[in-house]
Amino acid sequence: MYINGTGCVSPLETAIEGRLPSAAPLYDNIRLKAAEPDYKQWIDIKMIRRMSRVIKMGVAAAQLSLQEAGISKPEGIITGTAYGCLDDTGVFLTKMVNQNEEMLTPTAFIQSTHNTVAGQIALLLECHAYNNTFVHKGFSFEHALIDSIMQLREGKISNILAGAMDELTNHSFNILSRFNLFKHAHAGEGAACFVLSTKQGPNAIAKLKGVSVLYKPDSFEEVAADIVGFLAAHNCSQEDVDLVITGRNGDPAGDAWYEHVENKLFSELPVAHFKHLCGEYPTANAFGTWMASRIIASQEVSPAVLFKGNAPSSIKKVLLYNHHDATHHSMILLSIC
């Protein structure tokens, strides 16, 4: 499957510049807010006022990817989100309490459902094709990709818009912080979308070779064995991989999974990471996939993302390994077109 276009809204200026920084930014806050672009270029100003942040981020990422792919309307839309529209959910629940469950306006409730972003993108594009949203916690993005691959392999459509988005509100940040989820990691948010196709477009960035997920592995060895099997299933050996990208976030317990894979399978390879740029959230792997595709397209590994080793001179295959909360493990293999 070809990635013909990408779009990303993140704590970096990715929606404006479309590339990685040359040096890692120094954040002075544990909470990383998305650097939002000027939405008026894609959304009518009257509609912007009624949209929550995650909807606007999702629409912007979708429009950016479609523009790069040179497509005005995709033949399907598939998204993934773990939290959905938290801001609208908070507004609705707050009004329920303050107004004693009386005289509630339905708008906030309607826009609080998890499939609102995919639905809003379809409405703006007048796309009446297949539309689906996965709400599978740390697997939401990966399952959106797997569904996209399945749809394209059926041969009924030639392109599809896939992506993931999640937002962080004051309420959710305070609640999640109580569980010490951000004791070592930055809290993040963002949206990333990809135009996938069976045909190579004029601006094709990379090829999506495969996606695999593993839930609650019993040991480090099980993850390592699963990665070896995943690579073999796609006619790829450990030596064929030029760069490994992991979801390190600074948490010692969580990073131990990455260290084992790096030392056991890829001890000679350079390793990059991405969550110090976008923060930790269930669908952060969408940002990681965006970063991996840009690295392949530019054939350059920015010093801002290189964790160890030397940047390879040629980048043909990139393995992205990530886990969320040490329970949802996933592997994504990308290659040069």
C-alpha positions in Angstrom: 0.0 0.0 0.0 1.3 3.4 -0.9 1.2 6.4 1.3 0.4 9.1 -1.2 -0.2 12.0 1.3 0.2 12.8 4.9 -1.0 15.5 7.3 -0.2 16.1 10.9 -1.2 18.5 13.7 1.0 18.1 16.7 2.8 20.1 19.5 5.3 20.9 16.7 4.6 23.2 13.8 4.0 20.1 11.6 0.8 21.4 10.1 2.6 24.5 8.8 6.1 23.3 8.1 5.4 19.7 7.3 8.8 18.5 8.5 10.7 17.6 11.6 12.8 20.2 13.5 16.6 20.1 13.3 16.8 20.1 17.1 14.5 18.8 19.8 12.4 21.6 21.4 12.8 22.2 25.1 9.3 22.0 26.6 8.9 23.8 29.9 5.5 22.1 30.6 4.6 18.5 31.2 1.5 19.1 29.1 2.1 19.5 25.3 -0.6 21.3 23.5 -1.0 21.0 19.7 0.3 23.9 17.7 -2.9 24.6 15.8 -2.8 26.1 12.3 -5.2 28.7 10.8 -8.3 26.5 10.3 -10.0 29.2 8.1 -8.2 27.8 5.1 -10.2 24.6 5.3 -13.3 25.3 7.4 -16.0 28.0 7.1 -15.5 30.5 9.8 -19.1 30.0 11.0 -18.5 26.3 11.5 -15.2 26.7 13.3 -17.0 28.4 16.2 -19.1 25.2 16.8 -16.3 22.7 16.5 -14.2 21.3 19.3 -10.4 21.2 19.0 -10.1 17.6 18.2 -12.6 17.9 15.3 -10.6 20.9 13.9 -7.3 19.1 14.3 -8.7 16.0 12.5 -10.2 18.0 9.7 -6.9 19.9 9.2 -4.8 16.7 9.2 -7.2 15.2 6.7 -7.1 18.2 4.4 -3.3 18.4 4.5 -3.0 14.7 3.5 -5.5 15.0 0.7 -3.8 18.1 -0.7 -0.5 16.3 -0.8 -2.0 13.3 -2.5 -3.8 15.5 -5.0 -7.2 14.1 -4.1 -10.4 16.1 -3.4 -12.5 13.2 -2.1 -11.4 9.9 -0.8 -13.2 6.6 -1.5 -13.4 5.8 2.2 -12.6 7.3 5.6 -11.4 5.3 8.6 -10.2 6.9 11.9 -9.1 5.8 15.3 -9.5 7.5 18.6 -9.2 6.4 22.2 -10.8 9.3 24.0 -13.1 10.8 21.3 -14.3 14.4 21.7 -13.5 14.9 25.3 -14.1 18.7 25.3 -17.7 18.3 24.1 -18.2 15.4 26.6 -17.0 17.6 29.4 -19.3 20.5 28.3 -22.4 18.2 28.2 -21.7 16.5 31.6 -21.0 19.9 33.3 -24.3 21.2 32.0 -26.1 18.1 33.3 -24.8 18.8 36.8 -25.2 22.6 36.7 -28.7 22.5 35.2 -30.0 19.5 37.2 -30.4 17.5 33.9 -33.0 19.9 32.6 -33.1 22.1 29.5 -30.0 20.6 28.0 -29.0 21.5 24.4 -28.3 18.4 22.3 -25.4 19.9 20.3 -22.6 19.0 22.8 -23.9 15.5 23.2 -24.2 14.9 19.4 -20.6 16.2 19.0 -19.2 14.1 21.9 -19.5 10.8 20.1 -16.2 9.1 19.0 -17.1 9.0 15.3 -17.8 12.8 15.1 -14.4 13.6 13.6 -14.8 11.0 10.8 -18.4 12.2 10.2 -17.4 15.8 10.1 -14.6 15.1 7.6 -17.1 13.2 5.4 -19.7 16.1 5.6 -17.1 18.7 4.6 -15.8 16.6 1.7 -19.4 15.4 0.7 -18.0 11.8 0.9 -20.8 9.2 1.2 -18.5 6.2 1.0 -17.4 3.7 3.7 -16.9 5.5 7.0 -15.7 3.8 10.2 -14.1 4.8 13.5 -12.2 2.4 15.8 -12.2 3.1 19.6 -9.8 0.4 20.8 -7.6 2.3 23.2 -3.9 1.8 22.3 -4.9 -0.1 19.1 -7.3 2.5 17.7 -4.8 3.7 15.0 -3.4 0.3 14.2 -6.9 -1.1 13.7 -7.8 1.8 11.4 -4.7 0.9 9.3 -5.6 -2.8 9.2 -9.1 -2.1 8.2 -7.8 0.3 5.5 -5.5 -2.4 4.1 -8.4 -4.9 4.1 -10.7 -2.5 2.2 -8.0 -1.8 -0.4 -7.2 -5.4 -0.9 -10.8 -6.2 -1.7 -10.2 -4.2 -4.9 -13.5 -2.2 -4.8 -11.7 1.1 -4.0 -8.3 2.4 -4.9 -7.7 4.9 -2.1 -8.7 5.6 1.4 -8.2 8.3 4.1 -6.9 6.8 7.4 -5.8 8.5 10.5 -6.1 9.0 14.3 -6.6 11.8 16.7 -6.9 12.5 20.4 -7.2 15.6 22.5 -6.2 16.5 26.0 -8.5 18.7 28.1 -8.1 20.3 31.5 -10.4 17.7 33.0 -8.7 14.7 31.3 -5.2 15.9 32.1 -6.1 16.3 35.8 -7.7 12.9 36.0 -5.0 11.1 34.2 -2.3 12.9 36.3 -3.8 11.4 39.5 -2.8 8.0 38.2 0.8 9.2 37.8 0.6 8.5 34.0 2.8 11.5 33.3 5.3 11.1 36.2 8.1 10.5 33.6 6.4 11.3 30.3 4.9 14.4 28.7 1.2 14.4 28.1 0.4 14.9 24.5 -2.3 15.2 21.8 -2.5 15.5 18.1 -4.0 14.2 14.8 -2.3 12.5 11.8 -3.9 11.3 8.6 -2.7 9.3 5.6 -4.0 8.8 2.1 -3.4 5.1 1.4 -3.7 3.7 -2.1 -3.0 0.6 -4.2 -1.5 2.9 -6.8 1.6 5.0 -6.5 0.7 8.7 -6.7 2.9 11.5 -8.0 3.8 12.6 -4.5 4.0 9.1 -2.9 6.0 9.2 0.3 6.5 5.6 1.4 5.0 2.2 1.3 3.0 0.6 4.2 4.3 -3.0 4.2 2.4 -4.3 7.2 0.8 -3.7 10.6 0.7 -6.1 13.6 -0.6 -5.9 17.1 0.1 -7.9 20.3 -2.0 -7.6 23.4 -0.6 -8.1 26.9 2.5 -10.2 26.1 3.8 -12.3 29.0 7.5 -11.4 28.5 10.1 -9.4 26.7 11.0 -12.6 24.7 7.4 -12.9 23.4 7.6 -9.4 21.9 11.0 -10.1 20.4 9.7 -13.3 18.8 6.6 -11.6 17.5 8.7 -8.9 15.8 10.9 -11.5 14.2 7.8 -13.3 12.9 6.2 -10.1 11.7 9.3 -9.2 9.7 9.5 -12.7 8.2 5.8 -12.6 7.2 6.7 -9.6 5.1 9.8 -11.1 3.5 12.1 -8.9 5.7 14.9 -9.9 8.0 16.4 -8.0 10.9 19.4 -7.1 8.7 17.1 -5.5 6.1 15.8 -2.9 8.5 17.7 0.4 8.2 16.2 2.3 11.1 14.2 1.3 14.2 11.8 3.9 15.7 10.4 3.2 19.2 7.9 4.9 21.4 10.2 5.7 24.3 8.6 8.2 26.7 11.0 8.4 29.6 9.2 5.9 31.9 11.8 3.3 33.0 9.3 0.5 33.2 7.8 1.2 29.8 11.2 1.8 28.1 12.5 -1.5 29.3 10.4 -3.2 26.6 12.2 -1.1 23.9 15.6 -1.6 25.4 15.2 -5.4 25.2 14.1 -5.3 21.6 16.9 -2.9 20.7 19.6 -5.0 22.4 18.4 -8.4 21.4 17.3 -7.8 17.8 18.8 -4.6 16.6 22.0 -4.0 18.5 23.8 -2.7 15.5 21.1 -0.5 14.1 20.4 3.2 14.8 17.3 3.9 16.9 15.0 6.9 16.8 12.2 8.0 19.1 9.2 10.4 18.8 7.2 10.8 22.0 9.5 13.5 23.3 8.1 15.6 20.5 4.4 14.7 20.6 3.9 13.5 24.1 2.2 10.3 25.3 -1.4 9.5 24.3 -3.1 6.3 23.1 -2.9 7.1 19.4 0.6 8.7 19.5 1.7 6.0 17.0 0.0 8.0 14.3 2.5 10.7 14.8 5.3 8.1 14.8 4.0 6.8 11.5 3.9 10.3 10.1 7.5 10.8 11.3 8.7 7.5 9.8 7.1 8.3 6.4 8.8 11.8 6.4 12.1 10.2 7.2 11.8 7.8 4.3 10.7 10.6 1.9 13.6 12.9 2.9 16.2 10.1 3.4 17.3 12.0 6.4 17.1 11.3 10.2 17.0 14.6 12.1 19.2 14.9 15.2 16.1 15.8 17.1 14.8 12.2 16.8 18.0 10.1 16.8 18.3 8.3 20.1 21.4 6.2 19.5 23.7 5.2 16.7 24.5 7.0 13.5 22.0 8.1 11.0 22.0 5.7 8.0 23.0 7.1 4.6 20.2 5.2 2.9 16.8 4.4 4.4 14.9 1.8 2.6 13.0 0.1 5.4 11.9 1.4 8.8 10.4 -0.6 11.7 8.2 1.3 14.1 7.6 -0.5 17.4 5.4 1.1 20.0 3.4 0.2 23.1 0.8 2.0 25.1 0.7 1.3 28.9 2.9 -1.9 28.3 -0.3 -3.7 27.2 -1.0 -2.6 23.6 2.1 -3.5 21.5 2.2 -2.8 17.8 4.6 -3.0 14.9 4.4 -1.1 11.6 6.8 -1.7 8.7 7.4 1.1 6.1 9.6 1.0 3.1 10.7 3.3 0.3 8.5 3.4 -2.8 
